[in-house]
Amino acid sequence: MRKLRIGVAGLGRAYQVMAPAFADPRVELVAGADPRKPDFPGRVFDSVEALCRSPDIDVVYVATPHQFHAEHACLAAQHGKHVLVEKPMALTLEECRRMIDAARKAGVQLVVGHSHSFDLPVLRTGELIRSGAFGRLRMITALNFTDFLYRPRRPEELDTARGGGAIFNQAAHQVDVARVLSPGRVLSVRAQTGNWDAARPAEGAYSALLTFEDGAFATLTYSGYAHFDSDELMGWVGEMGSRKDPARYGAARKTLDDRQKYAPRKLQAQTHHQHFGFLIASCERADLRPLPDGVMIYGDEEKRLDPLPAPTVPRQEVIDELYDAVVNGKKPLHGGEWGMATLEVCLAILTSARDGKEIPLRHQPKSA
């Protein structure tokens, strides 16, 4: 079996969350690039360019701050490396197009992730929808209430112009999930956003209505203001698939010091599938609800759980897609055009909220 040799550009929080996936036997973590020289189980370069020049790397995982995604993805492609880039793909549609063109010119694969549309319960929900057993998909309802805004933040993470706030950081998850489940393109977006804490000056909440070409629609609601925790609706299984202690309510705010910073949280062992909050896909003859251990089916006459096996490697589905693309030549679902289309929706959320109008979309390929 061929092993993909991974080099990581940026060894911060995004890499730390993704790192357990690199225990998959199909990949090998061999190098990283970060000027801070953090503890890392491989060679550490002091620049992304040096990492990309290394002949010992097949894939560069771009986990640098959002404003550098386009630059670093193009750099990797120019050196003949396949690219796995964190969401959001970039900050502008022009940057996305540059990344797509660079990958195409170099003949390398470009995969955009992780987002929670990779989660196995979401993928299984999509399979159930496409089976036709429950009629057409008519409506998607998604909501997530977290402590996002009060987690460790660099200054640019609280600056929308530099890719900060809940829209660039979090909306891609819900948008990707809705697009994976719906068989049609997104036609338009109508949205409002919330920016309610002057000490954390970025969008911390949004509510968006997406209309699809086949008549389906999706309502996506998110708040990162650390009050209600919607993991209560998920059996107290957190986003990363680990058990949560409801007695720790308010922990994020309580640990803030007078400079609005606090120590990073330790990642817990994953025991369930990851998720991005409460979601119901409403079909003509059933409501389908992905859960951390399967998909709940609420049909005309019965409700039942379609169970899924527990995960063995966190975010294994990302490695599945990356490996199939690089080794087997299979076109990735979450390719460059996909990432660009998701970013267009996220940008439309910001524009709609600012201008107070519905925003038509122009760069939407057909969904899965």
Helices and strands as residue ranges (DSSP letters): E 4-9, H 13-18, G 19-23, E 27-33, E 43-45, H 48-53, E 59-62, G 66-68, H 69-78, E 82-85, H 93-106, E 110-112, G 116-118, H 120-130, E 137-145, G 148-150, G 155-158, G 160-162, H 165-166, I 167-171, H 172-181, E 186-194, E 205-212, E 217-223, G 230-234, G 246-248, H 251-254, E 278-283, E 286-291, E 294-299, E 303-307, H 316-328, H 336-355, E 359-360
